[in-house]
Amino acid sequence: MVTSDTSGQLEEALERVHATGPERLGRLSNHAPMVVEALAARGQAGAVHRWLDLYRDKLEDFPDRVAPVTDDNWRSALGDVRRAADWIDHFSRTLDERPWRSVLAEWWPRLLPGMYGGATHPVIRVGHAVRTLESGENAPRRAELAHALGYWAARHHTVSGVAALPAAPTAVASLDAVPAIEEGHQGFPDRLAAVRRLPSWAAEVSDPAAARERLTELVRAATHRYATHGHGEPTMLVHAATAPNAVLRTLDSLPGELWAPSLHAAWTASAAVTAMYAPAGPVNYAPASRPSPEDVVERALAHGDEHVIKFADTALDVGDEQALAAAVRAIEMSEPLV
């Protein structure tokens, strides 16, 4: 139920969003470009401007420029959030000169190790941008990829020093085996720094086809798991599913040799989020009635919360009854936009 017909409304919404910055309050991501893409992809392009009107108080002006990012100095600018505008300018120029898949293939391995910055939102934004480009290329959609890649480069943050625990045979068992961080940590960066041990699930995979299969398994497992574990932190735990799903959406636009490294980075991100926001224990959950995909889309849109909409979009990609139930669980636990 993904559609490419947006009647120009997605493009108009993206142009509105591109006048604003990738963050607000110096730390919170701008979710608008991801949400309007998700709504348009699910047949709700007519609602994107109405949703943006509700979200506009969470938008800030486009940041000031510092100095141009170039092919010679980009390494020194990587991970410097003050250079967000410079990075966006760099990718805007590059995407004007070269095919977008070529630019993505060049920068994906450079950025992939730093997908943990910005609470994984930059890679999620890239995943949405790639999906809409794959359904049809035009200037606003290319501009969105420039903004997404620029945000990722500016928030680039690597993870190191994580010990590998014995692997479990499945993604479900491996997520269950992730040890929770100790109590007392606040905020995503502090919690991420406290992650010290993770199971080494799928570490042996090198074949592209196997990498896709395992990544699909991970997205399904993390989505299903939200229904029983999402109460640990209803907002942040959606990223255990939406971050690896953004990577999965991008695979077909990348060379095959990048698929296995993408799987490994996506696993670490999903497992780390699982560790950072783990509840004391699972709960049994079943929705009051069996939801249909159409029900999930309509309820998520009516609810309006940006994370609810993006998680529902991932649940629809998975598509089975458990995934749709997890989307309903997110709707029930989260505060609505208005």
NORRAMO-V577791 format. One line per field, one symbol per residue. psi: psi as a letter, one per 40 degrees, with the letter a starting at -180 (. if undefined). burial: 1 if it has 16 or more other C-alpha atoms within 10 Angstrom, else 0. A space follows every 50 residues. Layout:
BEGIN
psi->???
burial->???
END
This chain:
BEGIN
psi->fhiehefedddddddddeeiieiifeehiheddddddddddfefdeeddd ddddedeeiiihiiiciihiededddehehdeedddddddddddeddiid ddddddddddddefeeiffeddddddddddddddehhidddddddddddd ddddehhihifhihiiiididdddddehhiiiieihiddddddehehiif hedehehddddddddddddddddddddeeeedgdddededddddddddde deeiideeddddddddddddddddddfhidiiihhhidihiidddddddd dddehdddddddddddddeiddddddddddddeihid.
burial->00010100111011101101111100001111111111111111100110 11001000110110000110000000111011111111111100100001 10110001001111111111111111111111100000011111111111 11111110100000001100110111111110000001001111111111 11001101001101111111111111111111111111111111111111 10110001111111111111111111111000000000001010011011 10111111111111111110111111111110010000
END
